[in-house]
Amino acid sequence: MPRAVVDISVLFGASYRRDASHEDALPILRGIDDQSLPEAVVLNYVLAETLNGLTIHAGHEAAVDFLDRVEENVRFHVDTLDPDERATAKSVFRTYDALSFVDACLVAYLQSNGLEYLYAFDDDFDRIDDIARLTTPTNPYDPR
């Protein structure tokens, strides 16, 4: 099954109704859920940032609810970096001053796993040539 990586900007945006990206992010998560979009890869760092943001802005119960939904949904795959990917992430972080370390981890993961597509609202990813940032519920694997 084709996969795409999902950034915190989409996960948090969809989960927190007051977020400025909520209306744009929610259809992406719904598309992952209803199989109209690829399965989602969520790095453990991104999951942690999302849960921390939800805890701060929406409360512990909302964060736990989000965690339960991700863990129970077979279309979401929480993954971690291996040592080589982590070394690549450090290199990417040192090279691109606009990327956070978590963003650098996403870049390293995408590159090392031969993935191209990232659902994200953060345009700092646009400076990475081999990543296609998606901001709408578009299935890049669907030829239509």
N, CA, C and O atoms as CSV, one atom per row, in Angstrom:
chain,resi,resn,atom,element,x,y,z
A,1,MET,N,N,0.852,-1.187,0.000
A,1,MET,CA,C,0.000,0.000,0.000
A,1,MET,C,C,0.886,1.234,0.000
A,1,MET,O,O,1.813,1.311,0.806
A,2,PRO,N,N,0.636,2.197,-0.868
A,2,PRO,CA,C,1.428,3.425,-0.907
A,2,PRO,C,C,1.302,4.205,0.406
A,2,PRO,O,O,0.266,4.193,1.070
A,3,ARG,N,N,2.396,4.880,0.748
A,3,ARG,CA,C,2.422,5.655,1.984
A,3,ARG,C,C,2.943,7.061,1.727
A,3,ARG,O,O,3.694,7.312,0.785
A,4,ALA,N,N,2.520,7.964,2.594
A,4,ALA,CA,C,3.034,9.333,2.619
A,4,ALA,C,C,3.294,9.693,4.076
A,4,ALA,O,O,2.639,9.175,4.980
A,5,VAL,N,N,4.235,10.565,4.290
A,5,VAL,CA,C,4.577,11.000,5.640
A,5,VAL,C,C,3.714,12.210,5.994
A,5,VAL,O,O,3.374,13.016,5.128
A,6,VAL,N,N,3.363,12.328,7.275
A,6,VAL,CA,C,2.515,13.421,7.733
A,6,VAL,C,C,3.254,14.218,8.805
A,6,VAL,O,O,3.808,13.659,9.752
A,7,ASP,N,N,3.246,15.541,8.629
A,7,ASP,CA,C,3.905,16.470,9.540
A,7,ASP,C,C,2.957,16.892,10.664
A,7,ASP,O,O,1.739,16.761,10.552
A,8,ILE,N,N,3.539,17.396,11.737
A,8,ILE,CA,C,2.751,17.897,12.865
A,8,ILE,C,C,1.774,18.987,12.442
A,8,ILE,O,O,0.684,19.084,13.005
A,9,SER,N,N,2.141,19.804,11.465
A,9,SER,CA,C,1.253,20.897,11.056
A,9,SER,C,C,-0.101,20.372,10.587
A,9,SER,O,O,-1.118,21.047,10.748
A,10,VAL,N,N,-0.117,19.191,10.018
A,10,VAL,CA,C,-1.369,18.573,9.577
A,10,VAL,C,C,-2.038,17.843,10.737
A,10,VAL,O,O,-3.243,17.983,10.944
A,11,LEU,N,N,-1.270,17.068,11.490
A,11,LEU,CA,C,-1.855,16.303,12.603
A,11,LEU,C,C,-2.456,17.222,13.661
A,11,LEU,O,O,-3.605,17.047,14.067
A,12,PHE,N,N,-1.672,18.199,14.102
A,12,PHE,CA,C,-2.179,19.126,15.113
A,12,PHE,C,C,-3.314,19.968,14.543
A,12,PHE,O,O,-4.328,20.185,15.207
A,13,GLY,N,N,-3.143,20.441,13.312
A,13,GLY,CA,C,-4.170,21.258,12.690
A,13,GLY,C,C,-5.505,20.552,12.608
A,13,GLY,O,O,-6.547,21.152,12.870
A,14,ALA,N,N,-5.480,19.292,12.249
A,14,ALA,CA,C,-6.730,18.538,12.142
A,14,ALA,C,C,-7.345,18.257,13.511
A,14,ALA,O,O,-8.566,18.178,13.645
A,15,SER,N,N,-6.506,18.111,14.509
A,15,SER,CA,C,-6.971,17.696,15.831
A,15,SER,C,C,-7.395,18.842,16.733
A,15,SER,O,O,-8.161,18.645,17.676
A,16,TYR,N,N,-6.900,20.033,16.448
A,16,TYR,CA,C,-7.197,21.188,17.300
A,16,TYR,C,C,-8.049,22.184,16.524
A,16,TYR,O,O,-7.565,22.846,15.606
A,17,ARG,N,N,-9.300,22.282,16.894
A,17,ARG,CA,C,-10.270,23.074,16.136
A,17,ARG,C,C,-9.932,24.554,16.039
A,17,ARG,O,O,-10.374,25.221,15.104
A,18,ARG,N,N,-9.170,25.076,16.971
A,18,ARG,CA,C,-8.818,26.499,16.942
A,18,ARG,C,C,-7.589,26.788,16.089
A,18,ARG,O,O,-7.244,27.951,15.880
A,19,ASP,N,N,-6.927,25.751,15.597
A,19,ASP,CA,C,-5.740,25.955,14.775
A,19,ASP,C,C,-6.143,26.584,13.444
A,19,ASP,O,O,-7.180,26.246,12.873
A,20,ALA,N,N,-5.315,27.493,12.964
A,20,ALA,CA,C,-5.608,28.182,11.705
A,20,ALA,C,C,-5.702,27.228,10.517
A,20,ALA,O,O,-6.361,27.541,9.525
A,21,SER,N,N,-5.056,26.074,10.606
A,21,SER,CA,C,-5.052,25.096,9.507
A,21,SER,C,C,-6.117,24.016,9.654
A,21,SER,O,O,-6.160,23.077,8.859
A,22,HIS,N,N,-6.965,24.140,10.649
A,22,HIS,CA,C,-7.923,23.058,10.934
A,22,HIS,C,C,-8.766,22.672,9.715
A,22,HIS,O,O,-8.884,21.491,9.389
A,23,GLU,N,N,-9.345,23.659,9.048
A,23,GLU,CA,C,-10.228,23.374,7.911
A,23,GLU,C,C,-9.485,22.744,6.736
A,23,GLU,O,O,-10.084,22.014,5.946
A,24,ASP,N,N,-8.203,23.014,6.614
A,24,ASP,CA,C,-7.397,22.415,5.541
A,24,ASP,C,C,-6.856,21.046,5.934
A,24,ASP,O,O,-6.705,20.164,5.088
A,25,ALA,N,N,-6.566,20.875,7.214
A,25,ALA,CA,C,-5.938,19.642,7.685
A,25,ALA,C,C,-6.931,18.493,7.864
A,25,ALA,O,O,-6.612,17.341,7.571
A,26,LEU,N,N,-8.108,18.803,8.335
A,26,LEU,CA,C,-9.087,17.756,8.637
A,26,LEU,C,C,-9.404,16.865,7.433
A,26,LEU,O,O,-9.459,15.647,7.600
A,27,PRO,N,N,-9.616,17.406,6.235
A,27,PRO,CA,C,-9.882,16.528,5.085
A,27,PRO,C,C,-8.711,15.598,4.742
A,27,PRO,O,O,-8.921,14.532,4.164
A,28,ILE,N,N,-7.505,15.985,5.087
A,28,ILE,CA,C,-6.360,15.102,4.831
A,28,ILE,C,C,-6.443,13.886,5.739
A,28,ILE,O,O,-6.278,12.758,5.275
A,29,LEU,N,N,-6.695,14.097,7.025
A,29,LEU,CA,C,-6.810,12.944,7.927
A,29,LEU,C,C,-8.027,12.091,7.588
A,29,LEU,O,O,-7.978,10.865,7.683
A,30,ARG,N,N,-9.099,12.731,7.199
A,30,ARG,CA,C,-10.286,11.966,6.790
A,30,ARG,C,C,-9.993,11.133,5.548
A,30,ARG,O,O,-10.463,10.000,5.436
A,31,GLY,N,N,-9.218,11.687,4.611
A,31,GLY,CA,C,-8.847,10.952,3.407
A,31,GLY,C,C,-7.954,9.757,3.706
A,31,GLY,O,O,-8.064,8.716,3.058
A,32,ILE,N,N,-7.077,9.906,4.679
A,32,ILE,CA,C,-6.255,8.761,5.103
A,32,ILE,C,C,-7.172,7.695,5.691
A,32,ILE,O,O,-7.036,6.507,5.396
A,33,ASP,N,N,-8.095,8.133,6.516
A,33,ASP,CA,C,-9.045,7.234,7.158
A,33,ASP,C,C,-9.922,6.474,6.165
A,33,ASP,O,O,-10.107,5.264,6.292
A,34,ASP,N,N,-10.464,7.194,5.169
A,34,ASP,CA,C,-11.414,6.557,4.249
A,34,ASP,C,C,-10.739,5.911,3.028
A,34,ASP,O,O,-11.419,5.475,2.099
A,35,GLN,N,N,-9.430,5.853,3.036
A,35,GLN,CA,C,-8.629,5.176,2.012
A,35,GLN,C,C,-8.572,5.910,0.680
A,35,GLN,O,O,-8.124,5.337,-0.314
A,36,SER,N,N,-9.014,7.166,0.634
A,36,SER,CA,C,-8.879,7.926,-0.601
A,36,SER,C,C,-7.482,8.542,-0.722
A,36,SER,O,O,-7.101,9.024,-1.789
A,37,LEU,N,N,-6.728,8.523,0.369
A,37,LEU,CA,C,-5.343,8.996,0.386
A,37,LEU,C,C,-4.440,7.855,0.836
A,37,LEU,O,O,-4.918,6.864,1.389
A,38,PRO,N,N,-3.138,7.987,0.604
A,38,PRO,CA,C,-2.217,6.927,1.020
A,38,PRO,C,C,-2.233,6.734,2.541
A,38,PRO,O,O,-2.679,7.601,3.292
A,39,GLU,N,N,-1.738,5.588,2.963
A,39,GLU,CA,C,-1.555,5.360,4.387
A,39,GLU,C,C,-0.543,6.365,4.915
A,39,GLU,O,O,0.302,6.853,4.164
A,40,ALA,N,N,-0.624,6.673,6.197
A,40,ALA,CA,C,0.197,7.720,6.795
A,40,ALA,C,C,1.329,7.145,7.622
A,40,ALA,O,O,1.143,6.207,8.397
A,41,VAL,N,N,2.510,7.727,7.441
A,41,VAL,CA,C,3.641,7.448,8.314
A,41,VAL,C,C,3.797,8.656,9.233
A,41,VAL,O,O,3.873,9.797,8.777
A,42,VAL,N,N,3.842,8.383,10.526
A,42,VAL,CA,C,4.027,9.420,11.534
A,42,VAL,C,C,5.284,9.062,12.314
A,42,VAL,O,O,5.339,8.022,12.970
A,43,LEU,N,N,6.289,9.919,12.241
A,43,LEU,CA,C,7.489,9.664,13.032
A,43,LEU,C,C,7.187,9.845,14.510
A,43,LEU,O,O,6.352,10.669,14.885
A,44,ASN,N,N,7.863,9.076,15.343
A,44,ASN,CA,C,7.630,9.175,16.781
A,44,ASN,C,C,7.879,10.592,17.296
A,44,ASN,O,O,7.206,11.032,18.228
A,45,TYR,N,N,8.838,11.313,16.704
A,45,TYR,CA,C,9.091,12.703,17.104
A,45,TYR,C,C,7.882,13.585,16.794
A,45,TYR,O,O,7.511,14.447,17.591
A,46,VAL,N,N,7.277,13.362,15.636
A,46,VAL,CA,C,6.107,14.137,15.222
A,46,VAL,C,C,4.923,13.807,16.142
A,46,VAL,O,O,4.169,14.695,16.540
A,47,LEU,N,N,4.774,12.547,16.464
A,47,LEU,CA,C,3.708,12.150,17.387
A,47,LEU,C,C,3.897,12.837,18.735
A,47,LEU,O,O,2.936,13.350,19.309
A,48,ALA,N,N,5.123,12.852,19.244
A,48,ALA,CA,C,5.400,13.486,20.536
A,48,ALA,C,C,5.084,14.977,20.490
A,48,ALA,O,O,4.455,15.505,21.407
A,49,GLU,N,N,5.514,15.661,19.429
A,49,GLU,CA,C,5.216,17.093,19.303
A,49,GLU,C,C,3.710,17.349,19.220
A,49,GLU,O,O,3.201,18.299,19.815
A,50,THR,N,N,3.014,16.506,18.489
A,50,THR,CA,C,1.563,16.662,18.359
A,50,THR,C,C,0.886,16.476,19.712
A,50,THR,O,O,0.026,17.268,20.098
A,51,LEU,N,N,1.274,15.434,20.425
A,51,LEU,CA,C,0.676,15.175,21.739
A,51,LEU,C,C,0.984,16.294,22.724
A,51,LEU,O,O,0.118,16.691,23.503
A,52,ASN,N,N,2.211,16.804,22.696
A,52,ASN,CA,C,2.561,17.918,23.584
A,52,ASN,C,C,1.732,19.153,23.252
A,52,ASN,O,O,1.227,19.824,24.151
A,53,GLY,N,N,1.593,19.453,21.967
A,53,GLY,CA,C,0.789,20.608,21.561
A,53,GLY,C,C,-0.662,20.461,21.962
A,53,GLY,O,O,-1.280,21.410,22.445
A,54,LEU,N,N,-1.207,19.274,21.763
A,54,LEU,CA,C,-2.600,19.046,22.155
A,54,LEU,C,C,-2.776,19.147,23.667
A,54,LEU,O,O,-3.768,19.701,24.142
A,55,THR,N,N,-1.825,18.619,24.420
A,55,THR,CA,C,-1.908,18.702,25.876
A,55,THR,C,C,-1.936,20.158,26.322
A,55,THR,O,O,-2.737,20.531,27.179
A,56,ILE,N,N,-1.070,20.977,25.745
A,56,ILE,CA,C,-0.993,22.394,26.115
A,56,ILE,C,C,-2.247,23.152,25.695
A,56,ILE,O,O,-2.790,23.927,26.482
A,57,HIS,N,N,-2.707,22.941,24.481
A,57,HIS,CA,C,-3.789,23.760,23.920
A,57,HIS,C,C,-5.189,23.183,24.109
A,57,HIS,O,O,-6.156,23.938,24.209
A,58,ALA,N,N,-5.313,21.866,24.158
A,58,ALA,CA,C,-6.644,21.264,24.236
A,58,ALA,C,C,-6.851,20.417,25.491
A,58,ALA,O,O,-7.980,20.052,25.819
A,59,GLY,N,N,-5.770,20.109,26.186
A,59,GLY,CA,C,-5.873,19.339,27.418
A,59,GLY,C,C,-5.432,17.897,27.252
A,59,GLY,O,O,-5.330,17.377,26.141
A,60,HIS,N,N,-5.175,17.274,28.377
A,60,HIS,CA,C,-4.666,15.906,28.408
A,60,HIS,C,C,-5.630,14.914,27.770
A,60,HIS,O,O,-5.212,14.016,27.039
A,61,GLU,N,N,-6.904,15.078,28.044
A,61,GLU,CA,C,-7.902,14.150,27.500
A,61,GLU,C,C,-7.899,14.161,25.966
A,61,GLU,O,O,-7.989,13.106,25.338
A,62,ALA,N,N,-7.797,15.336,25.374
A,62,ALA,CA,C,-7.752,15.447,23.902
A,62,ALA,C,C,-6.495,14.780,23.357
A,62,ALA,O,O,-6.541,14.124,22.317
A,63,ALA,N,N,-5.378,14.945,24.049
A,63,ALA,CA,C,-4.130,14.328,23.604
A,63,ALA,C,C,-4.220,12.806,23.687
A,63,ALA,O,O,-3.770,12.111,22.776
A,64,VAL,N,N,-4.786,12.293,24.749
A,64,VAL,CA,C,-4.948,10.843,24.897
A,64,VAL,C,C,-5.897,10.308,23.837
A,64,VAL,O,O,-5.658,9.241,23.271
A,65,ASP,N,N,-6.966,11.035,23.567
A,65,ASP,CA,C,-7.905,10.624,22.517
A,65,ASP,C,C,-7.198,10.539,21.166
A,65,ASP,O,O,-7.391,9.579,20.420
A,66,PHE,N,N,-6.383,11.540,20.853
A,66,PHE,CA,C,-5.635,11.523,19.594
A,66,PHE,C,C,-4.681,10.327,19.553
A,66,PHE,O,O,-4.616,9.623,18.546
A,67,LEU,N,N,-3.954,10.098,20.625
A,67,LEU,CA,C,-3.029,8.958,20.688
A,67,LEU,C,C,-3.772,7.650,20.464
A,67,LEU,O,O,-3.315,6.800,19.699
A,68,ASP,N,N,-4.897,7.484,21.114
A,68,ASP,CA,C,-5.686,6.258,20.943
A,68,ASP,C,C,-6.130,6.084,19.497
A,68,ASP,O,O,-6.081,4.976,18.964
A,69,ARG,N,N,-6.557,7.153,18.867
A,69,ARG,CA,C,-7.018,7.083,17.469
A,69,ARG,C,C,-5.883,6.671,16.532
A,69,ARG,O,O,-6.081,5.854,15.633
A,70,VAL,N,N,-4.705,7.233,16.745
A,70,VAL,CA,C,-3.556,6.877,15.905
A,70,VAL,C,C,-3.169,5.420,16.115
A,70,VAL,O,O,-2.912,4.695,15.154
A,71,GLU,N,N,-3.128,4.997,17.363
A,71,GLU,CA,C,-2.721,3.618,17.654
A,71,GLU,C,C,-3.731,2.591,17.160
A,71,GLU,O,O,-3.346,1.478,16.801
A,72,GLU,N,N,-5.003,2.937,17.136
A,72,GLU,CA,C,-6.046,1.996,16.738
A,72,GLU,C,C,-6.278,1.962,15.234
A,72,GLU,O,O,-6.911,1.035,14.729
A,73,ASN,N,N,-5.781,2.948,14.516
A,73,ASN,CA,C,-6.040,3.057,13.084
A,73,ASN,C,C,-4.935,2.337,12.303
A,73,ASN,O,O,-3.773,2.737,12.358
A,74,VAL,N,N,-5.295,1.287,11.584
A,74,VAL,CA,C,-4.304,0.495,10.852
A,74,VAL,C,C,-3.701,1.249,9.675
A,74,VAL,O,O,-2.723,0.784,9.089
A,75,ARG,N,N,-4.254,2.393,9.316
A,75,ARG,CA,C,-3.725,3.189,8.210
A,75,ARG,C,C,-2.681,4.207,8.659
A,75,ARG,O,O,-2.106,4.920,7.836
A,76,PHE,N,N,-2.439,4.271,9.966
A,76,PHE,CA,C,-1.392,5.121,10.521
A,76,PHE,C,C,-0.270,4.234,11.043
A,76,PHE,O,O,-0.502,3.284,11.790
A,77,HIS,N,N,0.947,4.563,10.635
A,77,HIS,CA,C,2.112,3.774,11.004
A,77,HIS,C,C,3.110,4.679,11.716
A,77,HIS,O,O,3.712,5.555,11.095
A,78,VAL,N,N,3.284,4.468,13.017
A,78,VAL,CA,C,4.252,5.242,13.783
A,78,VAL,C,C,5.600,4.562,13.617
A,78,VAL,O,O,5.743,3.365,13.864
A,79,ASP,N,N,6.581,5.338,13.199
A,79,ASP,CA,C,7.905,4.780,12.912
A,79,ASP,C,C,8.976,5.611,13.600
A,79,ASP,O,O,8.751,6.760,13.979
A,80,THR,N,N,10.137,5.008,13.750
A,80,THR,CA,C,11.282,5.682,14.362
A,80,THR,C,C,12.451,5.675,13.386
A,80,THR,O,O,12.499,4.879,12.448
A,81,LEU,N,N,13.372,6.566,13.626
A,81,LEU,CA,C,14.569,6.601,12.790
A,81,LEU,C,C,15.553,5.538,13.254
A,81,LEU,O,O,15.704,5.290,14.450
A,82,ASP,N,N,16.217,4.916,12.287
A,82,ASP,CA,C,17.314,4.025,12.645
A,82,ASP,C,C,18.572,4.883,12.795
A,82,ASP,O,O,18.539,6.071,12.475
A,83,PRO,N,N,19.677,4.312,13.274
A,83,PRO,CA,C,20.888,5.123,13.499
A,83,PRO,C,C,21.397,5.856,12.253
A,83,PRO,O,O,21.851,6.996,12.356
A,84,ASP,N,N,21.330,5.222,11.081
A,84,ASP,CA,C,21.779,5.891,9.855
A,84,ASP,C,C,20.873,7.073,9.510
A,84,ASP,O,O,21.355,8.127,9.095
A,85,GLU,N,N,19.565,6.898,9.681
A,85,GLU,CA,C,18.625,7.982,9.406
A,85,GLU,C,C,18.844,9.140,10.384
A,85,GLU,O,O,18.764,10.308,10.003
A,86,ARG,N,N,19.122,8.802,11.651
A,86,ARG,CA,C,19.377,9.840,12.642
A,86,ARG,C,C,20.638,10.629,12.282
A,86,ARG,O,O,20.673,11.849,12.440
A,87,ALA,N,N,21.676,9.930,11.796
A,87,ALA,CA,C,22.899,10.617,11.363
A,87,ALA,C,C,22.603,11.536,10.183
A,87,ALA,O,O,23.116,12.653,10.120
A,88,THR,N,N,21.777,11.068,9.248
A,88,THR,CA,C,21.381,11.910,8.110
A,88,THR,C,C,20.591,13.118,8.599
A,88,THR,O,O,20.788,14.231,8.110
A,89,ALA,N,N,19.702,12.905,9.558
A,89,ALA,CA,C,18.900,14.010,10.101
A,89,ALA,C,C,19.805,15.082,10.710
A,89,ALA,O,O,19.553,16.274,10.536
A,90,LYS,N,N,20.836,14.674,11.408
A,90,LYS,CA,C,21.772,15.643,11.994
A,90,LYS,C,C,22.457,16.450,10.904
A,90,LYS,O,O,22.640,17.660,11.035
A,91,SER,N,N,22.830,15.778,9.838
A,91,SER,CA,C,23.482,16.462,8.718
A,91,SER,C,C,22.521,17.447,8.056
A,91,SER,O,O,22.902,18.577,7.751
A,92,VAL,N,N,21.278,17.021,7.833
A,92,VAL,CA,C,20.262,17.894,7.228
A,92,VAL,C,C,20.017,19.103,8.131
A,92,VAL,O,O,19.913,20.232,7.649
A,93,PHE,N,N,19.927,18.866,9.431
A,93,PHE,CA,C,19.694,19.941,10.392
A,93,PHE,C,C,20.827,20.971,10.348
A,93,PHE,O,O,20.583,22.176,10.412
A,94,ARG,N,N,22.052,20.488,10.239
A,94,ARG,CA,C,23.198,21.395,10.179
A,94,ARG,C,C,23.236,22.189,8.863
A,94,ARG,O,O,23.762,23.300,8.816
A,95,THR,N,N,22.680,21.612,7.815
A,95,THR,CA,C,22.733,22.231,6.485
A,95,THR,C,C,21.649,23.269,6.257
A,95,THR,O,O,21.907,24.302,5.639
A,96,TYR,N,N,20.446,23.016,6.742
A,96,TYR,CA,C,19.296,23.888,6.468
A,96,TYR,C,C,18.868,24.604,7.740
A,96,TYR,O,O,18.229,24.012,8.610
A,97,ASP,N,N,19.225,25.883,7.844
A,97,ASP,CA,C,18.924,26.622,9.071
A,97,ASP,C,C,17.428,26.869,9.278
A,97,ASP,O,O,17.016,27.182,10.394
A,98,ALA,N,N,16.618,26.738,8.251
A,98,ALA,CA,C,15.178,26.968,8.388
A,98,ALA,C,C,14.434,25.737,8.912
A,98,ALA,O,O,13.266,25.838,9.286
A,99,LEU,N,N,15.096,24.578,8.944
A,99,LEU,CA,C,14.429,23.358,9.388
A,99,LEU,C,C,14.683,23.102,10.869
A,99,LEU,O,O,15.812,23.224,11.343
A,100,SER,N,N,13.638,22.751,11.584
A,100,SER,CA,C,13.812,22.281,12.959
A,100,SER,C,C,14.447,20.891,12.910
A,100,SER,O,O,14.543,20.285,11.843
A,101,PHE,N,N,14.874,20.395,14.058
A,101,PHE,CA,C,15.454,19.061,14.065
A,101,PHE,C,C,14.411,18.010,13.671
A,101,PHE,O,O,14.732,17.053,12.966
A,102,VAL,N,N,13.186,18.183,14.117
A,102,VAL,CA,C,12.138,17.227,13.742
A,102,VAL,C,C,11.887,17.276,12.239
A,102,VAL,O,O,11.691,16.236,11.611
A,103,ASP,N,N,11.892,18.468,11.657
A,103,ASP,CA,C,11.748,18.579,10.205
A,103,ASP,C,C,12.897,17.859,9.502
A,103,ASP,O,O,12.682,17.172,8.503
A,104,ALA,N,N,14.111,18.013,10.020
A,104,ALA,CA,C,15.273,17.322,9.444
A,104,ALA,C,C,15.103,15.808,9.548
A,104,ALA,O,O,15.519,15.070,8.654
A,105,CYS,N,N,14.500,15.352,10.627
A,105,CYS,CA,C,14.219,13.911,10.774
A,105,CYS,C,C,13.235,13.443,9.714
A,105,CYS,O,O,13.390,12.355,9.160
A,106,LEU,N,N,12.231,14.253,9.429
A,106,LEU,CA,C,11.276,13.904,8.377
A,106,LEU,C,C,11.970,13.805,7.023
A,106,LEU,O,O,11.719,12.871,6.261
A,107,VAL,N,N,12.835,14.757,6.725
A,107,VAL,CA,C,13.574,14.736,5.468
A,107,VAL,C,C,14.421,13.473,5.379
A,107,VAL,O,O,14.416,12.790,4.355
A,108,ALA,N,N,15.143,13.163,6.443
A,108,ALA,CA,C,16.000,11.972,6.453
A,108,ALA,C,C,15.170,10.708,6.255
A,108,ALA,O,O,15.570,9.813,5.511
A,109,TYR,N,N,14.024,10.631,6.913
A,109,TYR,CA,C,13.164,9.456,6.786
A,109,TYR,C,C,12.653,9.311,5.355
A,109,TYR,O,O,12.714,8.229,4.772
A,110,LEU,N,N,12.154,10.400,4.802
A,110,LEU,CA,C,11.645,10.368,3.431
A,110,LEU,C,C,12.730,9.906,2.463
A,110,LEU,O,O,12.499,9.020,1.641
A,111,GLN,N,N,13.901,10.505,2.563
A,111,GLN,CA,C,14.990,10.181,1.640
A,111,GLN,C,C,15.457,8.737,1.795
A,111,GLN,O,O,15.674,8.047,0.799
A,112,SER,N,N,15.610,8.284,3.009
A,112,SER,CA,C,16.163,6.933,3.198
A,112,SER,C,C,15.157,5.830,2.883
A,112,SER,O,O,15.543,4.686,2.641
A,113,ASN,N,N,13.873,6.167,2.886
A,113,ASN,CA,C,12.845,5.168,2.589
A,113,ASN,C,C,12.275,5.304,1.189
A,113,ASN,O,O,11.295,4.644,0.844
A,114,GLY,N,N,12.888,6.159,0.386
A,114,GLY,CA,C,12.454,6.311,-0.993
A,114,GLY,C,C,11.051,6.877,-1.121
A,114,GLY,O,O,10.350,6.598,-2.093
A,115,LEU,N,N,10.640,7.671,-0.141
A,115,LEU,CA,C,9.325,8.297,-0.188
A,115,LEU,C,C,9.473,9.735,-0.657
A,115,LEU,O,O,10.468,10.397,-0.363
A,116,GLU,N,N,8.486,10.206,-1.380
A,116,GLU,CA,C,8.552,11.546,-1.942
A,116,GLU,C,C,7.540,12.495,-1.313
A,116,GLU,O,O,7.765,13.705,-1.277
A,117,TYR,N,N,6.436,11.962,-0.820
A,117,TYR,CA,C,5.290,12.796,-0.476
A,117,TYR,C,C,5.164,13.049,1.022
A,117,TYR,O,O,5.254,12.138,1.846
A,118,LEU,N,N,4.951,14.326,1.338
A,118,LEU,CA,C,4.819,14.780,2.713
A,118,LEU,C,C,3.627,15.716,2.806
A,118,LEU,O,O,3.593,16.756,2.147
A,119,TYR,N,N,2.645,15.348,3.627
A,119,TYR,CA,C,1.539,16.250,3.916
A,119,TYR,C,C,2.011,17.210,4.992
A,119,TYR,O,O,2.272,16.804,6.125
A,120,ALA,N,N,2.122,18.497,4.634
A,120,ALA,CA,C,2.635,19.503,5.566
A,120,ALA,C,C,2.223,20.891,5.104
A,120,ALA,O,O,2.094,21.148,3.907
A,121,PHE,N,N,2.017,21.780,6.066
A,121,PHE,CA,C,1.729,23.174,5.753
A,121,PHE,C,C,2.974,24.048,5.910
A,121,PHE,O,O,2.944,25.231,5.570
A,122,ASP,N,N,4.030,23.497,6.403
A,122,ASP,CA,C,5.293,24.207,6.638
A,122,ASP,C,C,6.066,24.302,5.325
A,122,ASP,O,O,6.570,23.298,4.820
A,123,ASP,N,N,6.156,25.507,4.778
A,123,ASP,CA,C,6.806,25.660,3.475
A,123,ASP,C,C,8.333,25.598,3.527
A,123,ASP,O,O,8.982,25.703,2.486
A,124,ASP,N,N,8.915,25.431,4.699
A,124,ASP,CA,C,10.372,25.250,4.784
A,124,ASP,C,C,10.810,23.971,4.073
A,124,ASP,O,O,11.962,23.860,3.654
A,125,PHE,N,N,9.913,23.022,3.936
A,125,PHE,CA,C,10.243,21.781,3.226
A,125,PHE,C,C,10.420,22.012,1.728
A,125,PHE,O,O,11.014,21.178,1.046
A,126,ASP,N,N,9.923,23.112,1.215
A,126,ASP,CA,C,9.989,23.374,-0.226
A,126,ASP,C,C,11.416,23.542,-0.734
A,126,ASP,O,O,11.657,23.425,-1.936
A,127,ARG,N,N,12.353,23.811,0.146
A,127,ARG,CA,C,13.742,23.974,-0.296
A,127,ARG,C,C,14.466,22.628,-0.468
A,127,ARG,O,O,15.617,22.594,-0.901
A,128,ILE,N,N,13.795,21.530,-0.130
A,128,ILE,CA,C,14.367,20.188,-0.301
A,128,ILE,C,C,13.858,19.642,-1.632
A,128,ILE,O,O,12.659,19.419,-1.799
A,129,ASP,N,N,14.771,19.426,-2.577
A,129,ASP,CA,C,14.398,19.099,-3.958
A,129,ASP,C,C,13.586,17.821,-4.134
A,129,ASP,O,O,12.661,17.793,-4.946
A,130,ASP,N,N,13.904,16.780,-3.402
A,130,ASP,CA,C,13.265,15.495,-3.685
A,130,ASP,C,C,12.048,15.211,-2.812
A,130,ASP,O,O,11.643,14.059,-2.661
A,131,ILE,N,N,11.467,16.259,-2.239
A,131,ILE,CA,C,10.256,16.107,-1.428
A,131,ILE,C,C,9.132,16.910,-2.071
A,131,ILE,O,O,9.303,18.080,-2.412
A,132,ALA,N,N,7.989,16.267,-2.228
A,132,ALA,CA,C,6.799,16.941,-2.741
A,132,ALA,C,C,5.871,17.182,-1.552
A,132,ALA,O,O,5.315,16.248,-0.973
A,133,ARG,N,N,5.722,18.452,-1.208
A,133,ARG,CA,C,4.869,18.818,-0.078
A,133,ARG,C,C,3.435,18.953,-0.571
A,133,ARG,O,O,3.162,19.662,-1.540
A,134,LEU,N,N,2.527,18.268,0.106
A,134,LEU,CA,C,1.110,18.278,-0.245
A,134,LEU,C,C,0.337,19.030,0.827
A,134,LEU,O,O,0.517,18.780,2.018
A,135,THR,N,N,-0.518,19.945,0.408
A,135,THR,CA,C,-1.280,20.762,1.353
A,135,THR,C,C,-2.784,20.573,1.220
A,135,THR,O,O,-3.564,21.233,1.906
A,136,THR,N,N,-3.181,19.677,0.343
A,136,THR,CA,C,-4.601,19.397,0.127
A,136,THR,C,C,-4.801,17.882,0.161
A,136,THR,O,O,-3.835,17.126,0.063
A,137,PRO,N,N,-6.043,17.441,0.298
A,137,PRO,CA,C,-6.301,15.996,0.311
A,137,PRO,C,C,-6.183,15.397,-1.086
A,137,PRO,O,O,-7.163,14.940,-1.674
A,138,THR,N,N,-4.971,15.412,-1.592
A,138,THR,CA,C,-4.650,14.917,-2.926
A,138,THR,C,C,-3.932,13.587,-2.795
A,138,THR,O,O,-3.013,13.448,-1.988
A,139,ASN,N,N,-4.352,12.604,-3.593
A,139,ASN,CA,C,-3.650,11.329,-3.605
A,139,ASN,C,C,-2.615,11.370,-4.732
A,139,ASN,O,O,-2.979,11.298,-5.906
A,140,PRO,N,N,-1.331,11.486,-4.388
A,140,PRO,CA,C,-0.318,11.587,-5.435
A,140,PRO,C,C,-0.121,10.288,-6.201
A,140,PRO,O,O,0.507,10.290,-7.260
A,141,TYR,N,N,-0.635,9.201,-5.698
A,141,TYR,CA,C,-0.495,7.905,-6.350
A,141,TYR,C,C,-1.671,7.585,-7.280
A,141,TYR,O,O,-1.643,6.590,-8.003
A,142,ASP,N,N,-2.690,8.425,-7.256
A,142,ASP,CA,C,-3.872,8.203,-8.082
A,142,ASP,C,C,-3.697,8.940,-9.407
A,142,ASP,O,O,-3.580,10.165,-9.405
A,143,PRO,N,N,-3.674,8.245,-10.525
A,143,PRO,CA,C,-3.417,8.884,-11.818
A,143,PRO,C,C,-4.546,9.796,-12.315
A,143,PRO,O,O,-4.367,10.503,-13.307
A,144,ARG,N,N,-5.680,9.792,-11.659
A,144,ARG,CA,C,-6.802,10.640,-12.115
A,144,ARG,C,C,-6.512,12.082,-12.040
A,144,ARG,O,O,-7.362,12.902,-12.389
